[in-house]
Amino acid sequence: MFTSKSARAAHPKRTRAAAITAGAAISALLLSGCVQSQREEDGGAGANGDVDSTFVFAASSDPASLDPAFASDGESFRVSRQIFEGLVGVEPGTADPAPLLAESWETSEDGLSYTFALKEGVTFHDGTDFNAEAVCFNFDRWYNFTGLAQAPSVSYYYNNLFRGFADSPDAAVYESCEVNGDLEATVTLAKPFAGFIPALSLPAFAMQSPTALQEFNADEIGGSSEAPQLSEYAQGHPVGTGPFKFDSWNVGEDLTVSAYEEYWGEQGDVQQVIFRIISDPQARTQALQAGTIDGFDLVSPADIPTLEEEGFMIVPRDPFTILYLGINHKVEELSDPLVREAIHHAIDKQALIDQTLPAGTQLATQFIPEVVDGYNEDVTTYEYDPDRARELLAEAGYPDGFELQFNYPTDVSRPYMPTPEQVFTNISAQLGEVGITVTPAPDVWTPDYLDRIQGTENHGIHLLGWTGDYNDTDNFIGVFFGQEKPEFGFDNPELFGALSEARGMTDREEQTALYEDINEQIAQFNPAIPLAHPAPSLAFVERVESYPASPVNDEVFNLIELSE
């Protein structure tokens, strides 16, 4: 497995098999000309002389937004991590927080104030200085969102983690930010939030240039909460402090970033990154085989043996994910706990894993991976038992079953769900065995699917999931079930209150015990069905010698090492 540059072992080079399919060869030739032409235009050689410094990575979809404050999806964050940095980063190869733009921080005794000592000599890509004024500008920007910017479907992470805005201070976790000097800022919270520091490692809370945010009207969002329209800034003017600056975005085709010459950190082998949009998993595999891309994420499980035989580098990540079957409690049948329990018993999770998910995937009994504090070894489980499912449906008044809308995404692969259509087909067949007939409701991932699931009540059961952002229980179950939201459509004050209490605790042992109880409460309530903890894999060509694989996808491409 590839590791970060700080803890890297040499990997033997392999020779790639020459044979590829005829279809792959044709598509490869078409794409190859574009990629080669782009590389020749940009000079090719980079920091290491003869190394081809352009790195072409196949993304499964366009980013939803270039403004990470208004994004929640993995492809947006993959791009954001190249352009932006936060006060807090992630320790390489782990999910644990580490200093980044803040070199250190101190916490007050009451756990409400955090004083950050900032890195010196850092500039944004537009020349604006990074300092305490910029830090407070960003925190105050989020807090003062108004109108559509406050919609959960728009500022997803701020809503879930900081809860309230300037016009609703009683609900807000954030209170103020104070400039103590050019390189020191103090952030004060209105309520305790034990996960505050690790939460700052999220791209959603990255530092953005105050100059660019104002010049390009970052907070002017059009449309509606169901179908928001990106601001001028979010469409083409993102400015951060990261190792790469934004160049261009041809929607549906590619997005390009190039090395920022004044970057404060390491200038690596990669001087330009082209994110080529290839939504079809098979097409990504063919592009890799043809040599028109250097790598891609979310390798289809069925393709891994062939790619390994052909000599490509397969890089697995440790499972830090959850795939779940979402349930909209606003649907009459789904509001019945007997029906939700029946659906749980109807699904053979191990068969689903064996037939549709990558090797190394773990069966899920709850909504957090085993390594996260609060995992409950004794949680209530629902074994695969179709006879019991039929009994429960009859008890609920549906002896002949019922019809149910089943929403699933198309034209995308996610770390927790590399092949959504296969997962949909598998679960649909299992539900049919107990009398539940599904009506397929496919939507393109962005913006249609996410907008429908997260912003409206117009859905039934649905496929969604999560890659943990940092090692904190609240980042999983707090995000899912911490408050009423359109995705699930239930109101459970007891559960909301318990999660709110847990996220504010400062005693780790007491917090862990409470989270164990909460996980049991969730298991009995069945708000949704945890299916699996998939282990996503990446694939690379031979010239990639090192890739900074991260369980939380905190992968910055200046740390990639390339051979000549």
Disulfide bonds with the S-S distance in Angstrom:
Cys136-Cys177 2.10
